[in-house]
Amino acid sequence: MGSAAKIFVPFQHLRKVVVFGSARSAADSLDYKIATDFACEMVRHGFMLIAGGSEGIMGAVQRGAGRAHSFALNIRLPSEQRVSEPVEADPKLVTLNYFFTRKLSFVKEAHAFVLLPGGFGTMDEAFEVLTLLQTGKTRIVPVVLLERLRGKYWDTWMQFLTKRLLKFGFISEEDLAFFKIKHNAQDAVTEITRFYKVFHSARRVGERFVIRLSRSLSSKELVDLNNQFRGVLRTGEIIQRVAAGKKNDEPESLELPQLIFRPARSKFGRVRQLIDAINSAGAS
């Protein structure tokens, strides 16, 4: 775990996308191609990519991003597992013994998640990420479920969520806001880059939730947010202020404007929708 943390230190200033998907996806499959295209395009937008160290979707991501712009977090398994050619002997390749420490590294470094079709491992990673978002145990980031045009993998999975989990009250309607289904690489890229159009980052300070913005919102935009998201607030309203930077804050965010509010518990799906509304306000 310590070795994984060290490799990310020189790249802390760059946003990173974690990509999950099947190690069994063939190199001539459409999902493999879309993963390669997505990784390549994210690099053009200044992101780095993080995936596992094996072949399939992981190898596609490493090839699309290139060695200089990607990390590989491999897992040591009882059966022999081949490391994908693009990351062999790369200092940004780390092999971990346990799935839970590997997932912790993925979550800690992610500014976005993209999941392509896969098996048990992909489902485990998908529900782990969504559980952390739903319970407020990780920072809110975009989650994109990506597959080929006219693919039915994620649509079928979505039917299970809506006809079973949602219907029986095991999840809430707003929990579905944590992810978006996309059917081409460009739409997935747009979803992630748009998330960071006005929204910069967020953190908790005691009972307050602080959202940093790349630009201030107008008075009207702020009033609209308060009207639309009143149910997200435990008390008071969403206020905007210019940050009073502290020495232990990130230097690049010291002077960014902030939205500050006290969120109601178990409303993190609505907070995700609030971020979408903030970015939409920035387009007006």
MARKOL-280367 format. One record per residue (C-alpha): residue number from 0; x, y, z. Coordinates in steps of 0.001 Angstrom, whole numbers. Layout:
<pts>
PT num       u       v       w
PT NUM       X       Y       Z
...
</pts>
This chain:
<pts>
PT num       u       v       w
PT   0       0       0       0
PT   1    2847    2370     849
PT   2    4563    1734   -2488
PT   3    1316    2490   -4323
PT   4     920    5792   -2489
PT   5    4479    6859   -3310
PT   6    4115    6511   -7079
PT   7    1265    9047   -7114
PT   8    3063   11775   -5135
PT   9    4800   13447   -8138
PT  10    1471   13569   -9986
PT  11    -766   14997   -7250
PT  12   -1507   18122   -9299
PT  13   -3104   16098  -12134
PT  14   -6601   14657  -12197
PT  15   -6892   10931  -12780
PT  16   -9545    8599  -14187
PT  17   -9827    5043  -12879
PT  18  -11076    2540  -15458
PT  19  -12483    -890  -14577
PT  20  -13523   -3686  -16932
PT  21  -12969   -7281  -17906
PT  22   -9489   -8771  -18254
PT  23  -11065  -11168  -20773
PT  24  -12120   -8576  -23362
PT  25  -10492   -9470  -26672
PT  26   -8200   -7008  -28421
PT  27  -10483   -7023  -31478
PT  28  -13684   -6331  -29491
PT  29  -15613   -3063  -29689
PT  30  -15349   -2565  -25915
PT  31  -11555   -2839  -26173
PT  32  -11518    -184  -28891
PT  33  -13799    2186  -26997
PT  34  -11591    1842  -23888
PT  35   -8497    2656  -25952
PT  36  -10146    5658  -27604
PT  37  -11461    6941  -24270
PT  38   -8044    6774  -22591
PT  39   -6359    8506  -25508
PT  40   -8910   11335  -25480
PT  41   -8697   11845  -21701
PT  42   -4942   12322  -21999
PT  43   -5602   15091  -24536
PT  44   -7696   16805  -21848
PT  45   -4847   16661  -19325
PT  46   -5969   13624  -17298
PT  47   -3967   10569  -16347
PT  48   -5405    7050  -16375
PT  49   -5319    4337  -13703
PT  50   -6197     705  -14431
PT  51   -5145   -2769  -13457
PT  52   -1990   -4273  -14876
PT  53   -3481   -7164  -16840
PT  54   -4787   -7422  -20390
PT  55   -8336   -6917  -21660
PT  56   -9867   -3539  -20829
PT  57   -6898   -2765  -18596
PT  58   -4443   -3299  -21417
PT  59   -6634   -1212  -23722
PT  60   -6491    1700  -21275
PT  61   -2720    1456  -20943
PT  62   -2273    1415  -24712
PT  63   -4619    4338  -25240
PT  64   -3079    6489  -22517
PT  65     538    5562  -23144
PT  66    3131    4726  -20528
PT  67    3840    8342  -19567
PT  68     209    9085  -18727
PT  69    -954    5921  -16972
PT  70    -602    3917  -13778
PT  71   -1124     188  -13317
PT  72   -2230   -1371  -10033
PT  73   -1799   -5090  -10471
PT  74   -3016   -7844   -8138
PT  75   -1001  -10922   -7183
PT  76   -3126  -14028   -7836
PT  77   -2565  -17754   -7129
PT  78   -2688  -18457  -10860
PT  79    -141  -16806  -13099
PT  80   -1321  -13473  -14493
PT  81     400  -11807  -17408
PT  82    1172   -8099  -17056
PT  83     151   -6138  -20143
PT  84    3003   -5185  -22458
PT  85    2582   -1366  -22195
PT  86    3312   -1377  -18441
PT  87    6047   -3992  -18203
PT  88    8978   -2573  -16199
PT  89    7149     743  -15796
PT  90    7961    2375  -12417
PT  91    4266    3330  -12214
PT  92    3318    -376  -12082
PT  93    2622   -1648   -8571
PT  94    1623   -5210   -7674
PT  95    -474   -5559   -4527
PT  96   -1326   -8639   -2477
PT  97   -4902   -7846   -1503
PT  98   -7943   -6629   -3372
PT  99   -9005   -4312    -547
PT 100   -5716   -2380    -536
PT 101   -5830   -2195   -4332
PT 102   -9377    -794   -4268
PT 103   -8357    1708   -1599
PT 104   -5620    3004   -3912
PT 105   -8063    3287   -6805
PT 106  -10609    5227   -4743
PT 107   -8063    7484   -3064
PT 108   -6635    8720   -6363
PT 109   -9747    8861   -8553
PT 110  -11243   12089   -9889
PT 111  -13584    9993  -12059
PT 112  -14507    6348  -12568
PT 113  -15312    4650  -15858
PT 114  -16572    1077  -15935
PT 115  -16803   -1108  -19008
PT 116  -18470   -4540  -19171
PT 117  -16890   -7174  -16972
PT 118  -17433  -10035  -14575
PT 119  -17451  -10478  -10804
PT 120  -14545   -8090  -10304
PT 121  -16141   -5294  -12297
PT 122  -19451   -5720  -10442
PT 123  -17594   -5678   -7120
PT 124  -15830   -2466   -8080
PT 125  -19026    -859   -9381
PT 126  -21022   -1500   -6207
PT 127  -18080    -596   -3977
PT 128  -17771    2821   -5628
PT 129  -21532    3451   -5541
PT 130  -21745    2409   -1874
PT 131  -18976    4832    -932
PT 132  -20696    7639   -2836
PT 133  -24131    6836   -1411
PT 134  -22827    6889    2169
PT 135  -20612    9930    1770
PT 136  -17426    7992    2502
PT 137  -15560    9257    -547
PT 138  -15432   12474   -2530
PT 139  -18132   12925   -5140
PT 140  -16751   12297   -8627
PT 141  -18330   11404  -11972
PT 142  -19017    7723  -12629
PT 143  -19541    6662  -16242
PT 144  -20774    3227  -17312
PT 145  -19374    2850  -20806
PT 146  -19923     320  -23571
PT 147  -20269      60  -27336
PT 148  -23123    1581  -29299
PT 149  -26317    -491  -28963
PT 150  -24681   -2580  -26224
PT 151  -27101   -3884  -23582
PT 152  -24758   -4719  -20700
PT 153  -25359   -1605  -18600
PT 154  -28973   -1178  -19694
PT 155  -29697   -4703  -18436
PT 156  -27851   -3935  -15184
PT 157  -29929    -751  -14875
PT 158  -33131   -2784  -15186
PT 159  -32042   -4839  -12176
PT 160  -31445   -1663  -10177
PT 161  -34791    -108  -11039
PT 162  -37009   -3229  -11025
PT 163  -35493   -4775   -7904
PT 164  -33415   -2440   -5714
PT 165  -35393     753   -6369
PT 166  -38823    -897   -6541
PT 167  -38350   -2608   -3171
PT 168  -36975     530   -1522
PT 169  -33393    -694   -1078
PT 170  -32068    2421   -2843
PT 171  -33520    5889   -3488
PT 172  -34282    7601   -6780
PT 173  -31499   10133   -6229
PT 174  -28948    7305   -5850
PT 175  -29264    6750   -9606
PT 176  -27733   10214  -10105
PT 177  -24298    8918   -9119
PT 178  -23678    7429  -12562
PT 179  -24395    7988  -16263
PT 180  -24534    5379  -19042
PT 181  -22701    6331  -22236
PT 182  -22266    4476  -25527
PT 183  -19226    6147  -27072
PT 184  -15870    7422  -25880
PT 185  -16507   11085  -26671
PT 186  -19710   11219  -24623
PT 187  -17866    9672  -21683
PT 188  -15094   12250  -22001
PT 189  -17631   15078  -22177
PT 190  -19410   13839  -19041
PT 191  -16171   13937  -17052
PT 192  -14801   17225  -18350
PT 193  -18181   18927  -17915
PT 194  -18230   17809  -14266
PT 195  -15155   20004  -13707
PT 196  -16355   22950  -15801
PT 197  -17364   25140  -12824
PT 198  -17072   22650   -9958
PT 199  -13452   22369   -8815
PT 200  -13441   20199   -5684
PT 201  -15249   19660   -2392
PT 202  -14514   18808    1202
PT 203  -16159   18529    4592
PT 204  -15333   20995    7358
PT 205  -17119   19778   10458
PT 206  -20845   19734    9633
PT 207  -20370   21990    6620
PT 208  -19924   20896    3034
PT 209  -17631   23201    1045
PT 210  -17659   23221   -2758
PT 211  -14859   25098   -4519
PT 212  -15712   26719   -7844
PT 213  -13571   27806  -10766
PT 214  -15696   30960  -11002
PT 215  -18259   32759   -8857
PT 216  -21968   32229   -9431
PT 217  -24247   35188  -10023
PT 218  -26811   36197   -7405
PT 219  -29593   34770   -9562
PT 220  -27769   31465  -10026
PT 221  -27301   31200   -6266
PT 222  -30978   31932   -5593
PT 223  -31973   29299   -8158
PT 224  -29744   26694   -6485
PT 225  -31245   27443   -3068
PT 226  -34770   27121   -4442
PT 227  -34056   23916   -6327
PT 228  -32036   22154   -3627
PT 229  -33667   23314    -406
PT 230  -34302   19677     510
PT 231  -30549   18998     507
PT 232  -29992   21399    3405
PT 233  -30217   20418    7037
PT 234  -30441   24057    8112
PT 235  -29838   27500    6604
PT 236  -29043   28030    2950
PT 237  -26262   27719     410
PT 238  -23971   30724     748
PT 239  -21113   31859   -1459
PT 240  -17874   33412    -314
PT 241  -14309   33966   -1454
PT 242  -11998   31509     248
PT 243   -9845   32647    3129
PT 244   -6852   30482    2350
PT 245   -4974   28587    5042
PT 246   -1429   27369    4868
PT 247   -2444   23718    4834
PT 248   -4868   24153    1929
PT 249   -3977   23266   -1638
PT 250   -2118   26340   -3000
PT 251   -3963   26320   -6326
PT 252   -7363   26511   -4609
PT 253   -6699   29162   -1949
PT 254   -8511   31973   -3749
PT 255  -11307   29990   -5356
PT 256  -14894   31007   -4542
PT 257  -16797   28573   -2345
PT 258  -20339   27382   -1814
PT 259  -20950   26419    1815
PT 260  -23946   24600    3308
PT 261  -24951   22020    5911
PT 262  -26224   18957    4029
PT 263  -28987   16696    5263
PT 264  -27820   13183    6006
PT 265  -28294   10532    3300
PT 266  -28756   13145     557
PT 267  -25502   12626   -1289
PT 268  -27296   11709   -4505
PT 269  -28930   15131   -4414
PT 270  -25532   16724   -3784
PT 271  -24372   14999   -6977
PT 272  -27340   16580   -8783
PT 273  -26422   19918   -7213
PT 274  -22997   19697   -8845
PT 275  -24646   19094  -12225
PT 276  -26812   22180  -11645
PT 277  -23746   24254  -10738
PT 278  -22076   23270  -14010
PT 279  -25260   23955  -15956
PT 280  -25477   27394  -14346
PT 281  -21983   28036  -15632
PT 282  -23234   27471  -19173
PT 283  -25859   30225  -18909
</pts>
